[in-house]
């Protein structure tokens, strides 16, 4: 079995087993992040940019989710400066279940869209790929100010498929304002995000 999946399962189980705080995760929020994407097979490319995301409850248990990430880098290919741009869009619907008073487990089904563009010497090449993802995860308020999260997702985009694992945490300065970090790993990508969040 994939070691990442084993670790993700143990991490999620540990979050559920932790003593409950008095606060439940807030599913109504917007985020803006600094994003850094490394492609494992291309050591010279480290794409940097931003990501904007949000979730909103529909009733008590269902929620909408969305994320748009735009990153780029300029590298030399055979002594020619080449700009690489990657746009990643996620739009989905999720369901959450309160495992404890401070921990929610959830599942999502989402549309995934990738747009990759390379430009050099006045010409460009682009490729658009679309697909879907299925994810399961957990969000837990360890204290009234500290939240931890973890998720596993299966993505089928274009002609390929992959499994992703994400972990992260946020610190709430107030009930509405938080800062945090997350790390997502797939077979080909390493994604680091530093995030500011507003909850409403």
ZIPE-V239004 format. One line per field, one symbol per residue. phi: phi as a letter, one per 30 degrees, with the letter a starting at -180 (. if undefined). psi: psi as a letter, one per 20 degrees, with the letter a starting at -180 (. if undefined). A space follows every 10 residues. Layout:
phi = ???
psi = ???
//
This chain:
phi = .edddddddd dddddddded cdccecccab bbbdbbbcce dbddcbdblb bbbabbdcic bdbcbaabcb baacbcchic dbccbbcbcb babbbcbddb dbbccabbbb dbbcbcbbba hibbbbbcbb abbbbbabbb ddbdcbcbba abbccbbicb bacbbbbaab ccdbeccbba bbbcbcdcbb bcbcbcbccb
psi = qphggggggg gghhghiqqq aipqqpjorq qpqpppppoh inhipnpqcr pprqqpqobh hqqqqqpppo qrqprpoljp pppppppopp prprpqpoha ijppqrqqpq ppppoppppq kirqpqppqq brqpqpaqpp ohaiipqqqq qpqppopcjr qrpqppqrqq pohrihpqqa qqpppahiqp ppppqpqpq.
//
